[in-house]
Amino acid sequence: MDDNELNLEVEKKLIKETLVSVDTAESGADALRLTGKKRYDVILMDHLMPGMDGVECLRRLRSQTEGMCGDVPVMILTANAGGENLELYEKAGFDGYLMKPVSGRSLEEALMKHLPKDKMIISGTEEADTVSMTPQKDITAAEEGADKAHWYEKIDGIDGGIGIENCGDEEGFRYVLEIFYRDISEKSQELETLLSSGDIGNYTVKVHALKSSAKIIGAMEHAEGAFGLEKAGEAKDMEYIRAHHGKIMELYRSFLERLAPLYEEV
């Protein structure tokens, strides 16, 4: 469960070769509808989302009277695993956490820890069952990226090696990069509207998602700028936000021109 489409696509891509069956939800309400009619083996849940966040969603999931996942392991997805947040996750009852951007290796290890043993085939064994847990390519992605990312290195402000590593391979990176590109106009306008209306709570959640998306594709300067806005939003520091919001949005929209040659017919 994640309100950020990029995160969902990356996570599906990273476990594609494991043959694990995946359902996705983009809100807490969607997730609860799914858990009300289907039992899952493990649930991955984002922390910061508009409306119902991951902590509240877990509370409601555990108390669903007619739900089917009251005792299913739930792991929190977070970009902020400081001591205070770890204490919050433990008290809330999460069964662990994964740092974003999530790597294929950490995701696979989490699934192997919580999936029923009778639904796994460990690579290299002769046992057979319904799910194959195979090593992910992200272990060597950084090395492979040196050869594969040469045409992405022409894009100012994006580190193709980081993008390929985060997305699993070059194909996944190109797909996720296109989602980022197609979303720029809508999501930048959404941030403008939230700020002008004074909705700093949802502004902070959305700029947090923007930071996560920028990290995934390797736009590290942009991610750092979004992180500054996120921290200012948490602190209600309007002076900082007003001073830096315009510059960060200008940088965000500049990727429309930088990425257009990849996805628009000339």
Buried (B, 14 or more C-beta within 10 A) or exposed (E): BBBBBBBBBBBBBBBBBBEBEEEBBBBBEBBBEBBBEEEBBBBBBBBBBBEBBBBEBBEBBBEEEEBBBEEBBBBBBBBBBEEEBBEBBEEBEBBBBBEBBBBBBBBBBBBEEBBEEEBBBEEEEEEEEEBBBBBBBBEEBEEBBEEBBEEBEEBEBBBBBBBBBBBBBBEBBBBBBEBBBBBBEEBBEBBBEBBEEEBBEBBBBBBBBBBBBBBBBBBBBBBEBBBBBBBBBBEEBBEBBEEBBEEBBEBBEBBBEBBEEBEEEE
